[in-house]
Amino acid sequence: MRTERAFVRGKGSRTFRCRVCCRNTRITSQIDVNPDTCGECSNLAGQQNAVWDGCYDFTTDTPYRDKLLAKIVKLGGDGDKVKAYFADLFSDA
């Protein structure tokens, strides 16, 4: 697990800044796919890969995508940066 980007803040919680949505978050498990992104952005990355692979269904998978984006914004992330980073995933929005 990479920790060089982590910093200690407050009562010793290990947090880092997500490179996609720019919000502070913490490592939630040791099996994170990418320790530079929050869990929600990691999930969106997987959905964008499904778009590229041609197996993403915009009619049934879009509500989950929108739920992840709403959670990112609610927690202080930049929704516009997320949409720009995952442009293919948000091409219908």
C-alpha positions in Angstrom: 0.0 0.0 0.0 1.4 3.4 -1.0 1.4 5.9 1.8 3.8 8.7 0.5 0.8 10.9 -0.5 -1.0 10.3 2.8 -0.8 12.9 5.5 -1.9 13.0 9.2 -4.6 15.5 10.1 -6.7 16.0 13.2 -6.8 13.0 15.5 -4.4 10.9 13.5 -6.6 9.8 10.7 -4.7 9.0 7.5 -6.2 11.0 4.7 -5.2 11.9 1.1 -6.6 14.1 -1.7 -8.3 12.2 -4.5 -6.6 13.0 -7.8 -9.9 13.0 -9.7 -12.5 14.8 -7.5 -10.0 16.6 -5.3 -11.7 15.8 -2.0 -9.9 14.6 1.1 -10.6 11.0 1.8 -8.9 8.1 3.6 -7.8 4.7 2.6 -10.6 2.3 3.3 -9.0 -1.0 2.7 -5.6 -2.5 1.7 -7.1 -3.8 -1.6 -7.9 -0.4 -3.1 -7.5 -0.6 -6.9 -5.8 2.8 -7.0 -4.7 4.4 -3.7 -4.7 7.9 -5.4 -8.4 7.9 -5.8 -11.4 7.7 -3.5 -13.7 4.6 -3.6 -16.4 6.4 -5.6 -14.0 7.6 -8.3 -12.5 4.1 -8.4 -16.0 2.7 -9.1 -16.6 5.3 -11.8 -13.3 4.3 -13.4 -14.6 0.7 -13.6 -17.8 1.9 -15.2 -15.8 3.9 -17.7 -13.8 0.8 -18.6 -17.2 -0.9 -19.2 -18.1 1.9 -21.6 -14.8 1.3 -23.5 -15.4 -2.4 -23.5 -18.9 -1.9 -24.9 -20.7 -3.6 -22.0 -22.1 -0.5 -20.2 -25.8 -0.1 -20.5 -26.7 3.6 -20.2 -30.3 2.8 -19.5 -29.8 0.5 -16.5 -26.3 1.5 -15.2 -26.8 5.3 -15.2 -28.7 5.6 -11.9 -25.7 4.0 -10.0 -23.3 6.4 -11.8 -25.4 9.4 -10.8 -25.6 8.1 -7.2 -21.8 7.9 -7.1 -21.5 11.4 -8.5 -24.0 12.8 -6.0 -22.1 11.2 -3.1 -18.8 12.7 -4.4 -20.4 16.2 -4.5 -22.1 15.7 -1.1 -18.7 14.9 0.4 -17.0 17.9 -1.0 -15.7 16.7 -4.4 -15.8 18.7 -7.6 -18.5 17.2 -9.8 -17.4 19.1 -12.9 -13.8 17.7 -12.6 -15.3 14.2 -12.3 -17.5 14.6 -15.4 -14.5 15.9 -17.3 -12.2 13.1 -16.2 -14.8 10.4 -17.0 -16.0 12.2 -20.2 -17.0 8.9 -22.0 -19.0 7.8 -19.0 -20.9 11.1 -18.8 -21.3 11.5 -22.6 -25.1 11.1 -22.3 -25.5 13.7 -19.6 
